[in-house]
């Protein structure tokens, strides 16, 4: 059992995470994995009071500065729930710190903080975009990385809020019934067809002015989806909105499909100083979506 005071000390001084021995990191990983193991692929999150706020956070990608600013906002507003949409690591300067920070929050308040799986919660993406090598450089033992992968495999894929709003990292799958197929299940319970739907929920992107699903540049089995199939998906699943992440826009966010799909991204200046983009997040209140913009580097 991890001491609460230790976890809180890491939240108060997150730069100390980078100085931890792996034995301490391992305790956090195992405790978080045990908590995620109790959750299903589809989270059902409901508020008894519709005035209660739910914060939705997009890609972090190792940007500790943006994450800490968001955490300050959360502490100030004290929302009922906080949902991270995945892609916590890769590319940024503080990847391990961001991941462990969020896992500490989850362990301390498991019924308040939730983390969904993004396309960068995979070994394939970590190998290409850096987290594997950050880990190896620090701990000198790639076999230990299995403990990271075990956490990834335990993560939920999507969250349904008050039966009205779906939160997911990427987008809708080609299988319109996928949400019902994963309800109440864990990863080991599903078939290969449903695994493909999960893969698409981690990877697919919305695109205006197209119909149906068209092949994406991102790879085999990944698609752009148009407003027609998006609306069909909403109708089939009795949804009103979807909030997703996965794409970085100059404005920090983008609305699609008559403002029924919001794409957020919570790492500012993701593409460097020459691409000055703010971070964004969303608040769900009264079953409506409020878009928020922050810029942690500006006073």
Secondary structure, 3 states (H helix, E strand, C coil): CCCHHHHHHHHHCHHHHHHCCHHHHHHHHHHHHHHHHCCCCEEEECCCCCCCCEEEECCCCCCHHHHHHHHHHHHHHCCCEEEECCCCCCCCCCHHHHHHHHHHHHHHCCCCEEEECCCCCCHHHHHHHCHHHHHHHHHCCHHHHHHHHHHHHHCECEEEECCCEEEECCCCCCCCCHHHHHCCCCHHHCCHHHHHHHHHHHHCEECCCCCCEEECCCCCCCEEECHHHHHHHHHHCCCCEEEECCCCCCCCEEEECCCCEEEECCCCCCCCCCCCCCEEEEEEECCEEEEEEECCCCC
